[in-house]
Every structure is written in C-alpha cells, then in structure tokens.
C-alpha cells in the first residue's frame, strides 16, 4: 500500500543500458511521472486534516492473530501491520506503475552495467524508538528476509541478488548476478526494520516482540481475538516528505475481528466500523441495506479501477495423479458453467478470468505473432500443439457452446486418458474411481461451486468439498497436501522474477513456495528468464504473452472470475476523501492512505 508491492506490482525487465546518474526516483521505462522536487502526489489532499479514528474490519480468513512478525512462516499477523509500520527505501504512487520514489532513500542510482543499485539513506529517517535508520539496519532486514525462517517467495524473487554491501553509515549497494531492470525496484520495496528488533534471537523466535519500524503508525491498544489499534506517530520522520504529504491522516486505525462474514455484515449495519470491502456478489446485491443506508450514513459505492485483473483460479496439483494428465485437467474445466454461476449466483457482476495478465498489455490474444513464435518454437516438442494456435479461452455455455456439448468433450478426453464409466463411477484400468478433494477454509466457497460438483457427477467424477480451519489449511497448502484449491493471485503490468515462484521448476519442489500447481517445465523456466532479461517493453510483452499461452494451454488452472470495481461501503458521516480514486489504487488501502476523518458537527445552541 505504501511501499511498492513486493511480489506483484514491481517486476520489469532489463534495458541494454542503465541510467548511471543518481536521482529521487527510479522508473522502469522512460521518465517518472513526477519530476524532482514535486510537492505531492496528484491524488491526495495536501491540506487534509489530521485526527480522528478509522475503524476497519479484518477480511482475513484467519479468525485472529497470534504474532506481530508478518514475515515469518508460522502464525498469523494482524491485518495491515506491515504496510503501516515498516517503511521501505522506495515507495510507489497510485496513479503510476513501474516507478519508485525515494522514501527512506533520498537518492537511488543504478550502475551503467545494471549490476548494482546504490541507495543513500535520508539523515532524518528514524525508527519508532528514535534511532536513526542506518545501512546496518537495511542489511539486517535483508539478511533476515533471506534467511530460513521466512517465505521462500523472498528467496525466489531475490534469486538474482548477489548480496548487499554496506558502503557507509547511510549507504548501501545491492549487487546483482545479471542485469535485470526489475531488481532496483524489488530491493527498494523490501521492508526495513531495526537491527534491535529481536536482537539475539533467531528470527522465527521474534513473535510478539513489538516491531521496531519506521512507518507512520505504531501498535496501540490490543485485545487479542477482538481488535488491534495502530496509533499515528506524531513525530513520524517522513510526515513532511512530498511522497507522504496528504497521507496517514487518521490518529488511530482500529482493525476489528469477527468470526465469520455474517457477523461482519451485521456489525457494519450496526455502525461498529466505518469501512468494508465486499467480495461476495450476493451480499453486495441483496444484503447491503438497512436504516443506516437509507439515512445516508452508510454509502454503498463501486469504484472503477485500472488494476490488472489477476487470475483467481482453481489450482490443480499436478504432483498428484490423475491431475498430472492434461486431458483430465481440461475435462474438469469443461464441467464448470461460469455463465450459469454468474447469472444465478453473482447477479451478472463478474467477468471470466481468461489468462494470467488480464487488463494489461501482457495478455495474449489471437494467434501468436512472429515474436512469440520465436520464443515458443524451441520448445515445440514439449508443449501442447494448441499453444501454437489461437489463445486458450475458457469454455462457455452460451452462444454456440452449451454445457451438454462441453460435457461430451470432457467425456471424450477422460476416455482418451483411460477413464471409463462402470459400476457407478468413472474408473481407470485398475478399477479405481476418479475422486478429488477441493480444499478450502471457507464453507461459503463450497456452496458457490456446488454446481460444478454436480456437473462433474454427470461425468462420473466425485468431487469432495472439504472445509478446514485456516491454520490447518495453511499447513496443508504449504506442504502441497491437496488436490485442488482456489487462489486469487493479484495481477501486474510488469511481470518478472516473482513468476518463478508461481510457476518455476525449482519452486515446484520447494515447500511453502507459490507453485501450487507443481508446474515443472523447461519452457516455462525459459520464458520467465526472458521476461526478466528483456531489453525493451516489446521484448517483455512477447515473453509474458508466450508464458500466458503455455500456462493456459497447459490447463494447470481453471479460471474463475474477477471484478473491475472495488465494492466499498463507508460511513459518510465519519469519513471524507478525495473526489476521485487514482486508477491503480488497491481498494481499502486507498482509504487508509488518503482519506481523513470528517469534522464533527458543531453543537447546536
């Protein structure tokens, strides 16, 4: 929200030459939108008053939190803690992609050969305990994040970082194994914390130690299992910086915790908190009503954005039989009737996900052009023949297609894969039935996809829905102990090394990596490498479009759906914000960052 997104909003590619001069910002392509010395971001109100409280609700599937360290593997941290408490070297803007502006670092320079990036820390930067933010703290943070106690995603995304050198008290230099345009932004987005946080402990043992960060908020009152408050630091070191002017306006941000969605919704209607983002189309269409809406106290509004659509999908675990067979995976997708679901369950509010890079220039369409074919051709023998034809499209059940026709195609694919219907089930040559388990931590998802299960039954496939508590769910997916799960992966305009964690062969064998589908393909590895080594936007687009084709034609995912708006309910009597939302604002984070408390009305005489 404040820092550049670590995994999904930053990746880019290398240019043949890198800018050698130092400056207040670093842009992937061309010049930053905001010139040196700019006063503030265009989308903020620089005169926004400070004060008041913003009451939020946690939308996390974790019922509560049990630690203050958001970076370690075990346990659950409170919502928004990392963004509110930890500054980074660079920060992004909500009306621009692919640019980092100086936050902790007042100056960033990239070597002409692209093999290093040097950051000069601002002398005024301070941690919450009053200590200056120094180069040794940056190195300590990097070393901890790259250690054994944090997510493997850090190691994968930072795989091409050779190391970090301390050049002076306030100067650090990241060294890179090869030129890669994304890396200065990626390392610039890493959270920085004090070397005294958890000093003398292994990082995994830093659990409830209060973080020593440099962000605008500190931890305030906490009621475990009920809520956590963050209080604005009135001495926040960056409060007058141009990249922070008009931001961080609430004196207190309280995040409340409720056991389930029904409790959250009723609490909203009762006025127990001020803002809620809605992911359920049914709730949005039918249950967002009541006297506080009628009076205008609560406002229901959709904010249209230009964010990438991402790819919320079923991830099929190809480590397990029969999901290692592409024909079985394709057949499962043919049984999903999205058009019926959108009509009957979602009130027509969603669009179908069609690939990895929807709503960006990276999305593949039509047949591959010469540039994409040049990247795909060396792997022709290892790829489905369909990769070289029109881009894969999810099956439909309207127009010329029908569910009946899709199920017939699925039946033929399953028969080709050796599955025949006999003795009341679809069975292989050994007589084993085709039974799969869909794992989730939300019972609501089970109801949403019940129609898919009924369609699979028509084919003789048994789909068991299993809901488990969030802790067990995390444990199982970390160990890849599932057949299929749902994941909502954010999109990006500038994909890069983070896709090695999602689809790379090395990640497929790394416990707790992001490669849930278990993709192990030399072609995929090569295309991800071409994405990160591209020398122009055109080369980046060619590589990511080719990757899009390989993943979607491989049927590793069954695409679900996406929305092009942020559905928000807010208390208009307590909150006020800028007139328009910037195009790349990520939902409620825009409110947290740039809105302010509406002044209380003067008492009547």
SVG drawing of the C-alpha trace seen along z (x, -y; Angstrom):
<svg xmlns="http://www.w3.org/2000/svg" viewBox="-34 -29 66 82">
<polyline fill="none" stroke="black" stroke-width="0.4" points="0.0,0.0 2.7,-2.5 5.7,-0.6 5.9,0.9 4.3,4.3 6.9,7.0 5.6,9.7 3.2,8.4 3.4,4.7 7.1,4.3 8.6,6.8 10.0,5.5 12.9,6.2 16.5,5.2 17.5,2.5 20.6,2.8 21.9,-0.3 21.0,-1.5 20.9,-5.1 24.1,-5.9 23.0,-9.1 21.5,-9.4 18.0,-10.8 14.9,-10.9 13.1,-8.2 13.7,-5.1 11.5,-4.3 11.3,-1.0 10.7,-2.7 11.1,-6.3 10.8,-9.1 8.9,-9.2 5.6,-11.0 6.6,-13.3 9.7,-15.5 12.3,-16.1 11.1,-18.4 7.4,-17.7 5.1,-19.0 2.8,-15.9 1.1,-13.2 -1.8,-14.5 -4.4,-12.3 -4.0,-13.4 -5.4,-16.4 -2.2,-18.1 -4.4,-20.1 -6.2,-17.0 -6.8,-17.4 -5.1,-15.1 -7.0,-13.4 -9.9,-11.0 -10.2,-7.3 -10.7,-4.9 -12.4,-1.7 -11.8,1.2 -12.7,4.9 -10.3,7.7 -11.3,9.6 -8.6,12.2 -9.8,15.8 -7.6,16.2 -10.0,15.8 -7.5,13.8 -3.7,13.1 -1.0,14.6 2.2,12.7 3.5,9.3 6.1,10.5 4.4,10.6 7.5,12.1 7.9,15.5 6.3,18.7 4.3,19.8 1.3,18.0 -0.9,15.1 -0.1,11.4 -2.7,8.6 -4.1,7.1 -2.3,4.0 0.6,4.3 3.4,4.5 2.2,1.5 1.5,-0.7 4.7,-0.1 7.5,0.6 8.9,-1.9 11.0,-0.9 13.7,-2.5 11.3,-3.4 7.6,-3.9 5.1,-3.8 2.3,-6.1 -1.3,-5.0 -1.6,-6.8 1.5,-5.3 3.1,-1.8 6.7,-0.8 8.2,-3.8 9.7,-4.0 10.1,-7.4 12.6,-7.9 11.2,-7.2 13.9,-6.0 16.3,-6.6 16.7,-10.1 18.8,-9.1 19.0,-6.0 21.5,-5.2 21.9,-2.2 25.2,-1.3 25.5,-1.7 26.0,2.1 22.9,2.8 24.8,5.0 24.2,2.9 22.0,0.3 23.1,-2.2 20.8,-3.8 21.6,-6.8 19.5,-6.9 18.0,-10.2 19.7,-11.6 16.3,-12.4 14.9,-8.8 14.1,-7.5 12.7,-4.3 9.9,-4.4 12.5,-4.2 14.2,-7.4 17.3,-5.6 18.4,-6.7 17.8,-4.3 21.2,-3.2 22.8,-1.0 23.3,1.8 19.5,1.9 18.9,2.3 21.4,5.2 20.0,6.8 16.5,6.7 17.7,8.2 19.6,10.9 16.6,11.9 14.2,11.9 16.6,14.1 17.1,16.5 15.5,19.8 12.5,18.5 10.7,16.5 8.6,17.4 10.6,19.0 9.0,16.3 11.6,13.9 14.4,16.2 12.9,16.9 12.1,13.2 15.5,12.1 17.4,15.0 19.4,12.7 20.5,10.5 24.2,11.4 24.4,9.6 24.2,6.3 27.2,4.2 27.4,1.5 29.4,-1.3 29.0,-3.8 26.8,-4.7 23.9,-5.6 24.9,-4.0 24.1,-0.5 24.7,1.2 22.8,4.2 24.8,6.3 23.0,8.3 24.1,11.5 23.0,10.2 21.4,7.1 17.7,7.0 15.6,3.9 13.2,5.1 15.8,5.6 16.4,2.0 12.6,1.6 12.3,5.0 15.0,4.4 13.8,0.9 10.4,2.3 11.7,4.5 10.6,3.6 13.3,2.2 13.3,2.8 15.8,2.1 18.6,4.5 17.5,4.3 14.1,5.9 14.5,9.4 18.3,8.9 19.9,12.1 17.0,14.3 16.5,16.4 14.1,14.6 11.5,17.3 11.5,16.6 10.6,13.0 6.9,13.4 5.2,10.9 8.2,8.6 6.8,5.1 8.2,4.3 10.8,1.5 9.9,0.0 9.9,-3.5 6.4,-3.7 3.7,-6.3 2.0,-4.1 2.8,-2.1 0.9,0.6 -1.6,-0.8 -4.2,1.0 -4.7,4.7 -7.4,7.1 -6.4,10.5 -9.2,12.1 -11.1,8.9 -9.2,6.0 -5.9,4.2 -5.3,0.5 -2.5,-1.4 -1.7,-4.9 -0.2,-7.6 3.3,-8.6 3.1,-12.4 6.9,-12.5 6.8,-10.4 10.0,-11.3 8.6,-11.4 5.4,-13.4 6.5,-16.4 8.1,-14.5 6.4,-15.0 5.6,-11.3 3.8,-11.3 2.1,-14.7 -1.7,-14.3 -1.3,-10.7 -1.6,-9.0 -4.3,-11.3 -6.0,-9.2 -4.7,-9.4 -5.9,-5.9 -6.7,-2.9 -8.5,-0.1 -9.0,3.3 -11.8,5.4 -12.1,9.1 -15.3,11.1 -15.6,14.8 -17.5,15.0 -18.9,13.0 -22.4,12.8 -21.1,11.3 -19.0,8.8 -22.0,7.7 -24.3,7.3 -21.6,5.3 -21.3,3.0 -25.0,2.3 -24.9,1.7 -22.2,-1.0 -19.4,0.8 -16.8,-0.1 -16.5,-2.6 -15.4,-0.8 -15.8,2.7 -14.8,4.1 -17.2,6.6 -16.1,9.7 -19.4,11.5 -21.7,10.5 -24.7,12.0 -24.0,9.9 -23.5,6.8 -26.7,7.3 -29.0,8.4 -27.8,7.7 -26.2,4.3 -29.2,2.4 -30.9,1.1 -31.7,-2.1 -28.2,-3.5 -28.1,-3.2 -31.5,-4.8 -30.3,-7.8 -27.1,-8.3 -24.9,-7.5 -23.6,-4.4 -22.8,-4.7 -22.6,-1.8 -20.4,-2.6 -18.4,-0.9 -15.1,-2.5 -13.9,-1.6 -10.1,-0.9 -7.5,-0.1 -5.7,2.6 -4.7,5.8 -7.4,8.4 -5.2,11.1 -6.1,14.7 -8.3,16.1 -8.5,19.8 -8.6,23.3 -5.0,24.5 -4.7,28.2 -1.9,30.0 -0.1,31.8 2.1,33.6 -0.8,36.0 -2.5,38.4 -4.7,38.1 -4.1,34.4 -0.7,35.0 -2.7,35.8 -3.5,32.7 -6.6,34.4 -8.1,34.9 -7.3,31.3 -9.0,30.0 -12.1,32.2 -12.5,30.7 -12.5,27.2 -15.2,28.1 -17.6,29.0 -17.5,25.5 -20.5,23.5 -19.5,19.9 -22.3,18.3 -24.9,20.1 -23.0,19.2 -22.7,15.5 -26.4,15.4 -27.8,17.3 -25.2,16.6 -23.3,13.4 -26.1,11.2 -24.0,10.7 -21.4,8.8 -18.3,10.7 -16.2,11.3 -14.4,14.6 -10.7,14.7 -9.1,15.6 -5.4,15.7 -2.5,14.5 -2.4,10.9 -5.9,9.7 -6.4,5.9 -2.7,5.4 -0.6,5.2 0.9,8.6 -2.3,10.5 -2.0,12.9 -4.8,12.7 -5.4,14.4 -2.7,16.5 1.0,15.9 2.9,13.4 6.4,13.9 8.0,12.6 6.1,15.0 6.7,17.9 10.4,17.3 10.3,17.9 8.0,20.9 9.5,22.8 12.5,24.2 10.1,26.0 7.6,27.2 8.2,30.9 7.5,30.3 4.4,28.2 0.8,28.9 0.2,28.3 -2.6,25.9 0.0,23.4 0.8,22.5 -2.8,21.7 -5.3,19.2 -5.1,18.2 -6.9,20.6 -10.3,19.4 -12.4,20.8 -15.3,22.9 -18.7,21.1 -22.3,22.3 -23.9,19.6 -23.9,18.8 -22.7,21.7 -21.5,23.6 -23.5,25.5 -22.9,27.3 -24.1,30.5 -21.6,30.1 -18.8,29.3 -19.6,32.4 -19.4,34.5 -16.0,33.1 -14.9,33.8 -16.2,37.4 -14.1,38.0 -11.0,36.5 -11.4,38.7 -11.9,41.8 -8.8,41.0 -7.0,40.7 -8.1,44.2 -11.2,43.4 -14.4,45.3 -17.8,45.3 -18.6,48.6 -20.0,49.8 -21.5,46.4 -18.3,44.3 -15.6,43.2 -12.8,45.7 -9.3,46.3 -7.9,49.6 -7.2,50.7 -10.8,50.1 -10.0,47.0 -12.7,44.3 -11.8,40.7 -12.3,38.9 -10.8,35.5 -10.9,33.2 -11.4,29.5 -9.8,27.9 -10.8,24.6 -11.1,22.8 -14.4,21.1 -17.7,23.0 -19.1,20.3 -16.9,21.4 -18.4,24.9 -21.9,23.6 -20.6,21.4 -19.0,24.3 -21.7,26.9 -23.0,26.6 -19.5,27.6 -19.6,30.7 -23.0,31.7 -21.7,31.3 -18.7,33.5 -21.0,36.1 -22.6,36.4 -19.2,37.4 -18.7,39.9 -16.2,37.7 -16.6,37.4 -15.6,34.0 -15.5,33.9 -15.6,30.4 -13.6,30.2 -13.6,27.1 -10.9,27.0 -9.8,24.3 -7.4,21.7 -4.4,23.0 -4.8,26.5 -5.5,25.1 -2.2,23.1 -0.3,26.2 -1.7,28.4 -1.1,25.9 2.5,25.2 3.2,28.9 1.2,29.2 -1.2,31.7 -4.2,31.1 -5.8,31.9 -7.2,28.5 -7.6,25.2 -8.8,21.7 -6.2,18.9 -6.7,15.2 -3.4,14.0 -3.0,10.3 -2.1,9.2 0.7,6.9 1.5,4.6 5.2,5.6 5.7,9.3 9.1,10.7 11.0,12.9 8.1,13.4 6.6,15.7 9.4,18.1 7.8,18.6 4.4,19.2 5.4,21.5 9.1,22.2 10.5,25.7 12.7,25.0 9.7,23.7 7.7,26.8 10.0,28.8 10.3,26.1 7.9,26.5 5.8,23.3 6.6,21.9 3.9,20.3 4.0,23.0 0.8,24.6 0.1,26.3 3.5,28.0 4.5,26.8 7.8,28.2 8.5,27.1 11.8,26.0 9.8,23.9 8.1,22.0 11.5,21.5 13.0,20.2 10.1,17.8 10.3,16.4 14.0,15.9 13.3,14.0 10.8,11.8 13.4,10.7 16.1,10.3 14.1,8.3 15.7,5.2 12.6,3.3 8.9,3.3 8.3,5.0 10.5,7.9 8.8,8.1 5.4,8.3 6.5,11.0 7.8,13.2 4.9,12.7 2.4,13.4 4.2,16.6 4.1,17.6 0.4,16.8 -0.2,19.2 1.9,22.0 0.2,21.9 -3.3,21.6 -3.0,24.2 -1.4,26.5 -4.7,26.4 -2.8,26.0 -5.5,23.6 -9.3,23.5 -10.0,19.8 -12.7,18.3 -13.9,14.7 -12.9,11.1 -14.5,7.7 -13.4,4.4 -14.5,2.3 -13.8,2.0 -17.1,2.5 -16.9,0.4 -19.3,-0.6 -18.2,-3.6 -19.5,-5.8 -20.1,-9.1 -20.8,-10.9 -17.4,-10.0 -15.1,-9.8 -14.2,-12.1 -11.8,-11.5 -10.5,-13.0 -13.0,-13.4 -11.6,-10.7 -9.8,-7.5 -6.4,-7.1 -6.5,-4.4 -4.2,-1.9 -5.5,-2.3 -5.9,1.1 -9.3,0.8 -9.5,0.1 -5.8,-0.8 -6.7,-4.0 -9.0,-5.0 -6.4,-4.1 -3.7,-6.2 -5.5,-9.3 -8.9,-9.8 -9.5,-11.7 -11.9,-12.0 -14.8,-14.2 -15.0,-17.0 -17.8,-16.5 -20.7,-18.9 -20.7,-21.9 -23.1,-21.5 -26.4,-23.2 -27.1,-26.2"/>
</svg>
